[in-house]
Amino acid sequence: MKRTTKSLEEMLGPIPERIQRETDLSFQISDRIYDLMQERGLSKKQFADALGKRPCEVTKWLSGQHNFTISTLAMLSAFFGKSIITV
C-alpha cells in the first residue's frame, strides 16, 4: 500500500501574511522581555513579584502567544527603563 504524507501547509493552505506577521511580532516581544529579564538577572518569580503579578502570567507573556495591551507594554517599558517595541 502506498502512503502519502502531506505537510500541514498542503492540508490547510498557506498561512495568511497577517497571521504570520502577528505571530512573528508576538515572539519578538516575548524574546525582548526575556532578554531584559536576563540583563537584570531576574527569574520569572522575581519578575512577577516586582510587578505584582503571578508567575503564571509572566509564563504566558514569555510563551509568545499573549496578546499584549498597550497598557501592559507601557508598564513593562517603564519597569525596564527601555522600550519593549519601537514604532
Residue pairs with C-beta under 8 A, 6 or more apart in sequence:
9 15
23 64
26 64
26 65
26 66
26 67
27 64
28 85
29 64
29 68
29 73
29 84
29 85
30 61
30 62
30 63
30 64
30 66
31 64
32 84
32 85
33 61
33 62
33 76
33 84
34 62
36 80
36 82
36 84
37 43
37 44
37 47
40 80
42 50
44 55
44 58
44 59
44 62
45 55
47 58
48 54
48 55
48 57
48 58
50 79
51 58
51 75
51 79
60 66
61 68
73 84
73 85
76 84
77 83
77 84
